[in-house]
Amino acid sequence: MTSAGDWVAGARPRTLPAAVAPVLVGTGAAAGAGAFDAGRALLALVVALSLQVAVNYANDYSDGVRGTDSDRVGPTRLVASRLATATAVRTAAVICFGIAAVAGLALAAMTSWWLLAVGAVAIAAAWFYTGGAKPYGYRALGEVSVFVFFGVVAVVGTAYVQAEQILPQAVVASVPVGLLACALLVVNNLRDIDSDAGSGKRTLAVVLGERRTRWLYAGVFVLSFVVVAGLALFSRPFAALGLAAAILALPPVGAVLGGARGADLLPALRATGLIQLLLGVLLAIGLAI
């Protein structure tokens, strides 16, 4: 039987900052506009976390049945490791998608029914990342999807369900949040570049090659903090608090540019998630003031 610890590991908890950070930033933007609503913020967090876990289980299932997870370094893969059946992992993904859908339905009922369309597109994007006959995650489009859904949609959507309008500061703040979510995927795919290339999984890292992927990782960090600085300079001065997270970016960027490979990239992967979460907390405070 699959243990509770196996299911937790399979949910890939270290990726959860990618779900929490945009909700924090969107809520901070709403608070700064005088529209903070704890209940709606909590529902948005449920949607984001459920979708993230659903994506992780769906990827585990799809990659597992395709055999692309057979030789990987990193978190436990339930299907590839035969710790759980493919059917059980697919069912877990569907349950998490269902939780996200119910919470999203509640938010739509409170605000606007067009959010149902956004939610449907988000769920479809999550499934077809590695699922279906032609998964777009195998065609170097994963970073684009992550930026859109764990950056723009999540931050602007969280602010919208509280303020009931699209806030310009939320739109701008969604850019660094989305970029750091991309950084998480970039370093993850850099770690798996050899196994992905061998299994025919054409991630952006495989397409760009190792050297360019390393510079992409560093460039994403630089651009994200440049946007934070611009937000502070031209709109929300206290958003500059988010720049403090840049200090923590030095070790992982140094490791990636220094040539770390395989398991040696795991500390950089963990650090990227923590940096994203810290940026989310600090930027949320700065926008709320």
ZITA-V680428 format. One record per backbone hydrogen bond with DSSP energy under -0.5 kcal/mol. NH is the residue of the N-H (numbers start at 1). CO is the residue of the C=O. E is the energy in kcal/mol with one decimal. If there is no record, write none. Layout:
NH;CO;E
NH;CO;E
This chain:
7;3;-1.8
8;4;-2.3
9;5;-2.5
10;6;-2.6
11;7;-1.3
12;9;-1.4
13;8;-0.6
15;12;-2.4
16;13;-1.5
18;15;-1.6
19;16;-1.9
20;16;-2.1
21;17;-2.6
23;19;-0.8
24;20;-2.2
25;21;-2.4
26;22;-2.6
27;23;-2.2
28;24;-2.4
29;25;-2.3
30;26;-2.0
31;27;-2.7
32;28;-2.2
33;29;-1.0
34;31;-1.8
35;30;-2.9
41;37;-2.4
42;38;-2.4
43;39;-2.0
44;40;-2.3
45;41;-2.0
46;42;-2.1
47;43;-2.3
48;44;-2.5
49;45;-2.8
50;46;-2.5
51;47;-2.4
52;48;-2.2
53;49;-2.5
54;50;-2.5
55;51;-2.8
56;52;-2.1
57;53;-2.5
58;54;-2.9
59;55;-2.8
60;56;-2.1
61;57;-2.6
62;58;-2.9
63;59;-2.9
64;60;-1.7
65;61;-2.5
66;62;-1.3
67;63;-1.2
68;63;-1.6
69;63;-0.9
70;67;-0.9
78;76;-0.6
81;77;-2.2
82;79;-1.2
83;78;-2.2
84;78;-1.4
89;85;-2.1
90;86;-2.5
91;87;-2.3
92;88;-2.1
93;89;-2.1
94;90;-2.3
95;91;-2.4
96;92;-2.1
97;93;-2.5
98;94;-2.3
99;95;-2.2
100;96;-2.2
101;97;-2.3
102;98;-2.3
103;99;-2.3
104;100;-2.4
105;101;-2.3
106;102;-2.0
107;103;-1.9
108;104;-2.5
109;105;-2.3
110;106;-1.4
111;107;-1.6
115;112;-1.5
116;113;-1.8
117;114;-0.7
118;114;-1.2
119;115;-2.6
120;116;-2.4
121;117;-2.2
122;118;-2.3
123;119;-2.4
124;120;-2.3
125;121;-2.7
126;122;-2.1
127;123;-2.2
128;124;-2.6
129;125;-0.5
130;127;-0.8
131;127;-1.6
135;132;-0.5
136;128;-1.5
137;129;-2.3
138;135;-1.2
139;136;-1.6
140;137;-0.6
140;202;-1.5
141;136;-1.5
145;141;-1.9
146;142;-2.5
147;143;-2.5
148;144;-2.1
149;145;-2.9
150;146;-2.4
152;147;-1.7
153;148;-3.4
154;149;-0.6
155;151;-2.4
156;152;-2.3
157;153;-2.2
158;154;-2.0
159;155;-2.2
160;156;-2.5
161;157;-2.4
162;158;-0.7
162;159;-0.6
163;159;-3.1
164;160;-3.0
167;165;-0.7
170;167;-0.6
171;167;-1.8
172;168;-2.3
173;169;-2.3
174;170;-1.5
175;171;-0.5
175;172;-1.4
176;172;-0.6
177;173;-1.3
178;174;-2.6
179;175;-2.5
180;176;-2.2
181;177;-1.6
182;178;-1.9
183;179;-2.1
184;180;-1.6
185;181;-1.4
186;182;-3.0
187;183;-2.4
188;184;-1.5
189;185;-2.7
190;186;-2.1
191;187;-2.0
192;188;-1.4
193;190;-1.2
196;192;-3.0
197;193;-2.1
198;194;-2.2
199;195;-1.5
200;196;-0.6
200;197;-0.8
201;196;-2.6
202;138;-1.1
202;200;-1.0
203;201;-1.7
207;203;-2.2
208;204;-2.9
209;205;-2.4
213;209;-1.9
214;210;-2.0
215;211;-1.7
216;212;-2.2
217;213;-2.2
218;214;-1.7
219;215;-2.7
220;216;-2.5
221;217;-1.4
222;218;-2.1
223;219;-2.7
224;220;-2.1
225;221;-2.0
226;222;-1.9
227;223;-2.1
228;224;-1.7
229;225;-2.2
230;226;-2.2
231;227;-2.5
232;228;-2.2
233;229;-2.3
234;230;-2.5
235;231;-1.8
236;231;-2.7
237;235;-0.6
239;236;-2.2
240;237;-1.7
241;238;-1.9
242;239;-1.9
243;240;-1.6
244;241;-1.8
245;242;-1.4
246;243;-1.6
247;244;-1.2
248;245;-0.7
249;245;-0.6
249;246;-0.9
250;246;-0.5
250;247;-1.1
252;248;-0.6
253;249;-2.1
254;250;-2.5
255;251;-2.4
256;252;-2.5
257;253;-2.7
258;254;-1.6
259;256;-1.3
260;255;-2.3
264;261;-2.0
265;262;-2.0
266;263;-1.6
269;265;-2.2
270;266;-2.4
271;267;-2.6
272;268;-2.2
273;269;-1.6
274;270;-2.0
275;271;-2.6
276;272;-2.3
277;273;-2.0
278;274;-2.7
279;275;-2.9
280;276;-2.2
281;277;-2.3
282;278;-2.8
283;279;-3.0
284;280;-2.0
285;281;-2.1
286;282;-2.5
287;283;-2.3
288;284;-1.8
289;285;-1.6
